[in-house]
Amino acid sequence: MPHQIYTITKVEIVAPYTLRLTFDDGVEKTIDLSPVLRGELYGPLRDLEFFNQVKLNQEIGTIVWPNEADFDPATLHDWDEVGAGMIEMASKWKENPKITFDSFSPYDAYGAGRTLMEAKEKMQVEAGKEKKAMLLTEVLPTVQQLSRNDKLHLVRILVDELDATNEIAPFEPNKVYHIYTPYNMYGVAHLLMEAFEKAKPKEGKVE
């Protein structure tokens, strides 16, 4: 027997978990869906407030819920004949595990939930206070506009700052320091040497 195609044209909530459905062929059915509200897809519909968010999707011609649960309109149309089989099948669907508060908890359920919410809010506030690290691409255009002397001072400030965190040792004579940069290594070293040479105090001149 070919599978008949029906579409739902109207849905009404007439009792808890119970809907009155009107089909495109004029048939009306009042169906208590509570026996099939099990499993991963339909289990959340046992929350009556959530169940009552049922809507008619006219594009697909059936009823739907926000979690994308829906029913085949042909199954609902022929519920008197196929409903018992649907209920039997639903009884085998696995339930989602639930989170419960056991007796070892130092809080009652409400107290624990409130404590968790307070901790979450505190973490969000602290996260908002954290300073966002700037990228080199953000600061480089400004640094490039500095004078040579200011660039040299900046290098000294950065070295002192890194030394304070024990990430590098102070500059030592005749020691090679590698400069990690997205630019050509020789070019950067050359520019730095020029800056150092120009910044050197003249003989007999106090800096």
N, C-alpha and C positions, 0 to 999 in steps of 0.2 A: 504493500500500500504506500503510495507516495506521501512524503511528509508535507502536510498542509502548512501554508504560510499565512500567519495572522499578524496583525499589528494592534497594539493597545492604543486606544484613542483618549482614554480618560482614566485617572486613578484617584481614589478617595480613601482616606484613612477612616475606618468606621469603628475600630476597637484596637486595643493593644495588639500589635503584630498582625492585624487583620486589614486587608485591603479589598475594596470593591473595584473591580476592573471592568472597563467597557472595551469591547473589541470592534474592529472595523466591520465585522459582519453583523453587529447589533447584539451579540451575546454579552451578558453580564455575569460575572462570577465574583462571589465573596469568598476569599481564601484566607485562612489562618496559617501564616507562614512560620509560626514559632517552632513547629517540630523539625524544620529543616535549617534552622539557624545554628549551624554547627560548622566546624572546620575553619581553615584559614581565611576563606573568602566571606562566608556568611556568618561566622561566629561573632564578629564585631557588631552585627545587627541586633544582637540580643540586648544591647544598650538601647533602651526604648527611645531615648532622645535622638540617638543616631539613626535608628530605624525610621523615625518620623521625618528624616531628611530625604525620604524617597522622592524622586522626581520622574516625570515622564520625558524620555528622550525621543522626540518626534522623528529625529533622523534615522534611528534604528527601530523605532516602533515598540519600545519596551520600557520597563521601569528600571531605574538605576539609582545607585547610592554613591556618595563621595569617594568611597574606597574602590570604586569601579565594579562593585558587585552588581549583577543583573540576573534576570531569568529569561529563558527562552519563552517568548510569548505563546508559542504553540503548546508548550508544556503547561503553562498557566491556563490556556484556553481549554485544554482537555484534562484539567486537574482531577475531575471526578474519576477518570479512568487511570491516570498515571500518577496521581498524587501519592497513593500508598507506596508505590515502588520508589518514588523520590524520597519519601520519609525513611524507608528501609535503607536506602543507599546512604542517606545523610547520617544515619546512626553509626555508620562505620567510619565516618570522617574523623580524623584526629583533631583533637582540640589543641589550641596554642597553649604553651606553658604559661602559667601565671606567676607573677612575683608576689610573694607573701612575706609578712613580717613574722618570724618565729619567736618563741618565748625567750631566746637568748638575747634578743635586742634590748638594749638599755632604754629604748624609747618605745612609746606606743606608736601605732601607725601614723596618727596625726602628728605627734611630736617629731617623729623621724622625717616625715615629709616636709614639715616646716623647717627643720634643721638643714635638710638638704637644699631647700630653696634659698635659705639665708646664705649658705656656703656658695651656692651658684651665683647669687647676686653680688657677693663680696668679690668673687673671682672676676666677674665681669667689670666691676669698678676698678679693680687693680689692673686688669688688662688694659683698660682705657687710659690709665696713667702712664703706661709704658711708652717710652719715647721710640718713635719709629726711626730705625737706622737709615741714614742717607746713603744713597748709592754714589759711586765715584762719578757716574755720568751726570748726576744732579749737581755736584759741587764743582766739577772740573771747569765749566765755563766761567764761574766766578773767580776761581783761582787763577785762571789764565789772564784775567784782567789786572792782576796785582803787579806792582812794580817788582823788579828783580830783588831789591832789598827785602820787600815784604814777603816774597816767595821764600827767600832764605830764612827769614825769621819764622815763617810757617813750618819749614822743614825742622828747624831747631825745636819748635814747640811740640811737633809731633814726635820727634825723637825722645824728648823729655817725658812726654806722656806715656809712650810705649815702655820707656825704661822704668817708669814708676810702677807699671803693672808687671814688671819682671819678664816681659815677653822678649826683650832683646837686651844685650849688654850695652853700656855706653860705648861711643866711638873710641877705637883704639888706633894709635899710629900704625901705619903700614899694614893695616888689616883690610881685606876686601869685603865690602858689604854688597850683597845682591839686591837690586831694586826690581821688584816685580811690577810690571806695567804692561798695558795692552799695546804700548808703542815700541818702536825699535829700540833695543837696549843701548846700542852705541849712541844713538841720537840723544837719548835722555841723559846718558852719562856725560856727553859732551856739553849739553846745556847746563847741567848742574856744575860741571867744572868751571865753565865760564862764570856762572853766578858766584861760585866760591872765590875765584880769582879777583873778580871785581869787588867782592865784599871784604877782601883782605885789607887790613889797615896799612896805610903807607908807612915806610920806615920813619921812625921818629914822630909819628902822628898817633896820638892817643885816641882809641876808638870811643 
